[in-house]
Amino acid sequence: MSVKKIAVLFSGSGSNLESILHKLHGKKFGKTKIEVALTLTNNPTAKGIQRAAKFGLKSVILDHTKFNNREEFDKALVKEIKKYSVDLVVLAGFMRILTPIFCDNIKAINLHPSILPLFKGAHAIKESFESDMQIGGVSVHWVSSELDGGKIIAQKSFKRKNKNFEKWEEKIHKIEHKLLPQTIINLLKKDK
């Protein structure tokens, strides 16, 4: 039995964090067992802290506002992650633009609520909804120094079908909660 450890980084409600904990934490997939070794947030008031606590995990809080710049924050972030000897870092709604200090030292994937390379950045759901695109969707990609520009690992799309904004956003989150855990399983089972 191979045990693969992951770190999950989040900034807000933590719905994707909870999905990962519920579907993966302590579970076996073939000969691979996945454990969430670290939950970390940059936001001291993130609701995800309580979600992690429901699974017996105490989240590390690394408040980005206490650092002089992105590079200082990323140095502290890398140092913290390295303490846990994880096989993969998962950005699940981690709302920080990361520098090469992070990207060159940490193997990480990111969840993004659009069909990349379209609609990069923090307003992807709104921008994709307001576009003429007849599909929306979700991407999982490797983290690189280019914002939402790393190699795409997985994508899933859906048809517009007269959805209002609330239904559009709801559909994206529903896909996220399936696609991200499945992508993690696929990557860790492959990485033997």
FIBANU-663439 format. One record per residue (C-alpha): residue number from 0; residue in one letter; chain; x, y, z. Coordinates in steps of 0.2 Angstrom, whole numbers, plus 5000, padded with zeros to 4 digits. Example, Ala and Ser with C-alpha at 12.3 -4.5 7.8 and 13.67 -1.06 7.14 Angstrom:
<nodes>
@resi->0, resn->A, chain->A, c1->5062, c2->4978, c3->5039
@resi->1, resn->S, chain->A, c1->5068, c2->4995, c3->5036
</nodes>
This chain:
<nodes>
@resi->0, resn->M, chain->A, c1->5000, c2->5000, c3->5000
@resi->1, resn->S, chain->A, c1->5007, c2->5017, c3->4995
@resi->2, resn->V, chain->A, c1->5002, c2->5032, c3->5005
@resi->3, resn->K, chain->A, c1->5001, c2->5048, c3->4996
@resi->4, resn->K, chain->A, c1->5000, c2->5064, c3->5006
@resi->5, resn->I, chain->A, c1->4992, c2->5080, c3->4999
@resi->6, resn->A, chain->A, c1->4991, c2->5098, c3->5005
@resi->7, resn->V, chain->A, c1->4975, c2->5108, c3->5001
@resi->8, resn->L, chain->A, c1->4977, c2->5127, c3->5001
@resi->9, resn->F, chain->A, c1->4961, c2->5138, c3->5002
@resi->10, resn->S, chain->A, c1->4955, c2->5156, c3->5005
@resi->11, resn->G, chain->A, c1->4937, c2->5156, c3->5007
@resi->12, resn->S, chain->A, c1->4922, c2->5144, c3->5010
@resi->13, resn->G, chain->A, c1->4931, c2->5128, c3->5008
@resi->14, resn->S, chain->A, c1->4918, c2->5119, c3->4998
@resi->15, resn->N, chain->A, c1->4931, c2->5111, c3->4987
@resi->16, resn->L, chain->A, c1->4942, c2->5107, c3->5002
@resi->17, resn->E, chain->A, c1->4927, c2->5098, c3->5010
@resi->18, resn->S, chain->A, c1->4924, c2->5089, c3->4994
@resi->19, resn->I, chain->A, c1->4942, c2->5083, c3->4994
@resi->20, resn->L, chain->A, c1->4941, c2->5078, c3->5012
@resi->21, resn->H, chain->A, c1->4925, c2->5069, c3->5011
@resi->22, resn->K, chain->A, c1->4930, c2->5059, c3->4995
@resi->23, resn->L, chain->A, c1->4948, c2->5056, c3->4997
@resi->24, resn->H, chain->A, c1->4955, c2->5059, c3->5015
@resi->25, resn->G, chain->A, c1->4960, c2->5042, c3->5022
@resi->26, resn->K, chain->A, c1->4952, c2->5032, c3->5007
@resi->27, resn->K, chain->A, c1->4960, c2->5019, c3->4997
@resi->28, resn->F, chain->A, c1->4961, c2->5019, c3->4978
@resi->29, resn->G, chain->A, c1->4968, c2->5003, c3->4972
@resi->30, resn->K, chain->A, c1->4985, c2->5001, c3->4980
@resi->31, resn->T, chain->A, c1->4986, c2->5020, c3->4984
@resi->32, resn->K, chain->A, c1->4979, c2->5028, c3->5000
@resi->33, resn->I, chain->A, c1->4977, c2->5047, c3->5000
@resi->34, resn->E, chain->A, c1->4979, c2->5057, c3->5016
@resi->35, resn->V, chain->A, c1->4977, c2->5076, c3->5018
@resi->36, resn->A, chain->A, c1->4992, c2->5080, c3->5028
@resi->37, resn->L, chain->A, c1->4990, c2->5099, c3->5028
@resi->38, resn->T, chain->A, c1->4976, c2->5111, c3->5026
@resi->39, resn->L, chain->A, c1->4982, c2->5129, c3->5024
@resi->40, resn->T, chain->A, c1->4973, c2->5146, c3->5022
@resi->41, resn->N, chain->A, c1->4979, c2->5164, c3->5019
@resi->42, resn->N, chain->A, c1->4963, c2->5171, c3->5027
@resi->43, resn->P, chain->A, c1->4961, c2->5170, c3->5046
@resi->44, resn->T, chain->A, c1->4942, c2->5171, c3->5044
@resi->45, resn->A, chain->A, c1->4940, c2->5158, c3->5030
@resi->46, resn->K, chain->A, c1->4925, c2->5146, c3->5032
@resi->47, resn->G, chain->A, c1->4936, c2->5132, c3->5026
@resi->48, resn->I, chain->A, c1->4944, c2->5132, c3->5043
@resi->49, resn->Q, chain->A, c1->4928, c2->5125, c3->5051
@resi->50, resn->R, chain->A, c1->4926, c2->5113, c3->5037
@resi->51, resn->A, chain->A, c1->4943, c2->5105, c3->5040
@resi->52, resn->A, chain->A, c1->4940, c2->5105, c3->5058
@resi->53, resn->K, chain->A, c1->4925, c2->5093, c3->5055
@resi->54, resn->F, chain->A, c1->4938, c2->5080, c3->5049
@resi->55, resn->G, chain->A, c1->4949, c2->5083, c3->5064
@resi->56, resn->L, chain->A, c1->4961, c2->5094, c3->5054
@resi->57, resn->K, chain->A, c1->4968, c2->5110, c3->5062
@resi->58, resn->S, chain->A, c1->4972, c2->5122, c3->5047
@resi->59, resn->V, chain->A, c1->4988, c2->5132, c3->5047
@resi->60, resn->I, chain->A, c1->4984, c2->5151, c3->5045
@resi->61, resn->L, chain->A, c1->4997, c2->5160, c3->5035
@resi->62, resn->D, chain->A, c1->4990, c2->5178, c3->5034
@resi->63, resn->H, chain->A, c1->4997, c2->5186, c3->5018
@resi->64, resn->T, chain->A, c1->4993, c2->5203, c3->5025
@resi->65, resn->K, chain->A, c1->5007, c2->5201, c3->5038
@resi->66, resn->F, chain->A, c1->5020, c2->5200, c3->5024
@resi->67, resn->N, chain->A, c1->5029, c2->5215, c3->5015
@resi->68, resn->N, chain->A, c1->5027, c2->5207, c3->4998
@resi->69, resn->R, chain->A, c1->5022, c2->5192, c3->4988
@resi->70, resn->E, chain->A, c1->5039, c2->5185, c3->4988
@resi->71, resn->E, chain->A, c1->5040, c2->5185, c3->5007
@resi->72, resn->F, chain->A, c1->5024, c2->5176, c3->5009
@resi->73, resn->D, chain->A, c1->5028, c2->5163, c3->4996
@resi->74, resn->K, chain->A, c1->5045, c2->5160, c3->5005
@resi->75, resn->A, chain->A, c1->5035, c2->5156, c3->5021
@resi->76, resn->L, chain->A, c1->5022, c2->5146, c3->5011
@resi->77, resn->V, chain->A, c1->5035, c2->5135, c3->5003
@resi->78, resn->K, chain->A, c1->5044, c2->5133, c3->5020
@resi->79, resn->E, chain->A, c1->5027, c2->5128, c3->5029
@resi->80, resn->I, chain->A, c1->5022, c2->5115, c3->5015
@resi->81, resn->K, chain->A, c1->5040, c2->5107, c3->5015
@resi->82, resn->K, chain->A, c1->5037, c2->5102, c3->5033
@resi->83, resn->Y, chain->A, c1->5024, c2->5090, c3->5028
@resi->84, resn->S, chain->A, c1->5033, c2->5080, c3->5014
@resi->85, resn->V, chain->A, c1->5018, c2->5080, c3->5003
@resi->86, resn->D, chain->A, c1->5017, c2->5072, c3->4986
@resi->87, resn->L, chain->A, c1->5005, c2->5085, c3->4979
@resi->88, resn->V, chain->A, c1->4999, c2->5103, c3->4983
@resi->89, resn->V, chain->A, c1->4981, c2->5107, c3->4978
@resi->90, resn->L, chain->A, c1->4975, c2->5125, c3->4976
@resi->91, resn->A, chain->A, c1->4956, c2->5124, c3->4979
@resi->92, resn->G, chain->A, c1->4950, c2->5142, c3->4979
@resi->93, resn->F, chain->A, c1->4967, c2->5149, c3->4985
@resi->94, resn->M, chain->A, c1->4966, c2->5167, c3->4980
@resi->95, resn->R, chain->A, c1->4984, c2->5172, c3->4979
@resi->96, resn->I, chain->A, c1->4995, c2->5176, c3->4963
@resi->97, resn->L, chain->A, c1->5010, c2->5165, c3->4966
@resi->98, resn->T, chain->A, c1->5028, c2->5170, c3->4962
@resi->99, resn->P, chain->A, c1->5042, c2->5159, c3->4955
@resi->100, resn->I, chain->A, c1->5047, c2->5156, c3->4973
@resi->101, resn->F, chain->A, c1->5032, c2->5145, c3->4975
@resi->102, resn->C, chain->A, c1->5030, c2->5139, c3->4957
@resi->103, resn->D, chain->A, c1->5048, c2->5133, c3->4955
@resi->104, resn->N, chain->A, c1->5049, c2->5124, c3->4972
@resi->105, resn->I, chain->A, c1->5031, c2->5116, c3->4974
@resi->106, resn->K, chain->A, c1->5022, c2->5103, c3->4963
@resi->107, resn->A, chain->A, c1->5005, c2->5110, c3->4963
@resi->108, resn->I, chain->A, c1->4988, c2->5109, c3->4954
@resi->109, resn->N, chain->A, c1->4975, c2->5123, c3->4953
@resi->110, resn->L, chain->A, c1->4956, c2->5122, c3->4950
@resi->111, resn->H, chain->A, c1->4949, c2->5136, c3->4939
@resi->112, resn->P, chain->A, c1->4931, c2->5139, c3->4935
@resi->113, resn->S, chain->A, c1->4932, c2->5141, c3->4916
@resi->114, resn->I, chain->A, c1->4938, c2->5132, c3->4901
@resi->115, resn->L, chain->A, c1->4956, c2->5138, c3->4900
@resi->116, resn->P, chain->A, c1->4964, c2->5147, c3->4892
@resi->117, resn->L, chain->A, c1->4949, c2->5158, c3->4892
@resi->118, resn->F, chain->A, c1->4943, c2->5169, c3->4907
@resi->119, resn->K, chain->A, c1->4959, c2->5168, c3->4917
@resi->120, resn->G, chain->A, c1->4959, c2->5177, c3->4934
@resi->121, resn->A, chain->A, c1->4947, c2->5180, c3->4949
@resi->122, resn->H, chain->A, c1->4932, c2->5184, c3->4939
@resi->123, resn->A, chain->A, c1->4931, c2->5169, c3->4928
@resi->124, resn->I, chain->A, c1->4913, c2->5163, c3->4932
@resi->125, resn->K, chain->A, c1->4906, c2->5181, c3->4929
@resi->126, resn->E, chain->A, c1->4916, c2->5184, c3->4913
@resi->127, resn->S, chain->A, c1->4912, c2->5167, c3->4906
@resi->128, resn->F, chain->A, c1->4893, c2->5169, c3->4910
@resi->129, resn->E, chain->A, c1->4893, c2->5186, c3->4902
@resi->130, resn->S, chain->A, c1->4902, c2->5180, c3->4886
@resi->131, resn->D, chain->A, c1->4894, c2->5174, c3->4870
@resi->132, resn->M, chain->A, c1->4901, c2->5156, c3->4874
@resi->133, resn->Q, chain->A, c1->4888, c2->5143, c3->4873
@resi->134, resn->I, chain->A, c1->4898, c2->5132, c3->4885
@resi->135, resn->G, chain->A, c1->4905, c2->5135, c3->4903
@resi->136, resn->G, chain->A, c1->4916, c2->5123, c3->4912
@resi->137, resn->V, chain->A, c1->4930, c2->5120, c3->4924
@resi->138, resn->S, chain->A, c1->4949, c2->5116, c3->4922
@resi->139, resn->V, chain->A, c1->4962, c2->5109, c3->4933
@resi->140, resn->H, chain->A, c1->4980, c2->5114, c3->4928
@resi->141, resn->W, chain->A, c1->4998, c2->5113, c3->4934
@resi->142, resn->V, chain->A, c1->5003, c2->5129, c3->4943
@resi->143, resn->S, chain->A, c1->5015, c2->5140, c3->4934
@resi->144, resn->S, chain->A, c1->5022, c2->5157, c3->4936
@resi->145, resn->E, chain->A, c1->5009, c2->5163, c3->4922
@resi->146, resn->L, chain->A, c1->4992, c2->5166, c3->4930
@resi->147, resn->D, chain->A, c1->4981, c2->5151, c3->4926
@resi->148, resn->G, chain->A, c1->4993, c2->5147, c3->4912
@resi->149, resn->G, chain->A, c1->5000, c2->5130, c3->4917
@resi->150, resn->K, chain->A, c1->4998, c2->5114, c3->4907
@resi->151, resn->I, chain->A, c1->4980, c2->5109, c3->4908
@resi->152, resn->I, chain->A, c1->4977, c2->5092, c3->4916
@resi->153, resn->A, chain->A, c1->4958, c2->5090, c3->4915
@resi->154, resn->Q, chain->A, c1->4943, c2->5099, c3->4909
@resi->155, resn->K, chain->A, c1->4924, c2->5097, c3->4909
@resi->156, resn->S, chain->A, c1->4911, c2->5108, c3->4901
@resi->157, resn->F, chain->A, c1->4892, c2->5110, c3->4901
@resi->158, resn->K, chain->A, c1->4880, c2->5118, c3->4889
@resi->159, resn->R, chain->A, c1->4873, c2->5136, c3->4892
@resi->160, resn->K, chain->A, c1->4854, c2->5130, c3->4890
@resi->161, resn->N, chain->A, c1->4847, c2->5147, c3->4896
@resi->162, resn->K, chain->A, c1->4855, c2->5146, c3->4913
@resi->163, resn->N, chain->A, c1->4854, c2->5162, c3->4923
@resi->164, resn->F, chain->A, c1->4869, c2->5167, c3->4933
@resi->165, resn->E, chain->A, c1->4865, c2->5157, c3->4949
@resi->166, resn->K, chain->A, c1->4862, c2->5141, c3->4939
@resi->167, resn->W, chain->A, c1->4878, c2->5144, c3->4929
@resi->168, resn->E, chain->A, c1->4888, c2->5146, c3->4945
@resi->169, resn->E, chain->A, c1->4879, c2->5131, c3->4953
@resi->170, resn->K, chain->A, c1->4884, c2->5120, c3->4939
@resi->171, resn->I, chain->A, c1->4902, c2->5126, c3->4939
@resi->172, resn->H, chain->A, c1->4903, c2->5121, c3->4958
@resi->173, resn->K, chain->A, c1->4895, c2->5105, c3->4955
@resi->174, resn->I, chain->A, c1->4908, c2->5100, c3->4942
@resi->175, resn->E, chain->A, c1->4922, c2->5107, c3->4953
@resi->176, resn->H, chain->A, c1->4917, c2->5095, c3->4967
@resi->177, resn->K, chain->A, c1->4919, c2->5080, c3->4955
@resi->178, resn->L, chain->A, c1->4933, c2->5085, c3->4944
@resi->179, resn->L, chain->A, c1->4946, c2->5090, c3->4956
@resi->180, resn->P, chain->A, c1->4945, c2->5075, c3->4968
@resi->181, resn->Q, chain->A, c1->4945, c2->5063, c3->4952
@resi->182, resn->T, chain->A, c1->4960, c2->5072, c3->4945
@resi->183, resn->I, chain->A, c1->4969, c2->5071, c3->4961
@resi->184, resn->I, chain->A, c1->4966, c2->5052, c3->4962
@resi->185, resn->N, chain->A, c1->4972, c2->5050, c3->4943
@resi->186, resn->L, chain->A, c1->4988, c2->5060, c3->4947
@resi->187, resn->L, chain->A, c1->4992, c2->5050, c3->4963
@resi->188, resn->K, chain->A, c1->4988, c2->5033, c3->4956
@resi->189, resn->K, chain->A, c1->4999, c2->5037, c3->4941
@resi->190, resn->D, chain->A, c1->5013, c2->5044, c3->4951
@resi->191, resn->K, chain->A, c1->5021, c2->5027, c3->4959
</nodes>
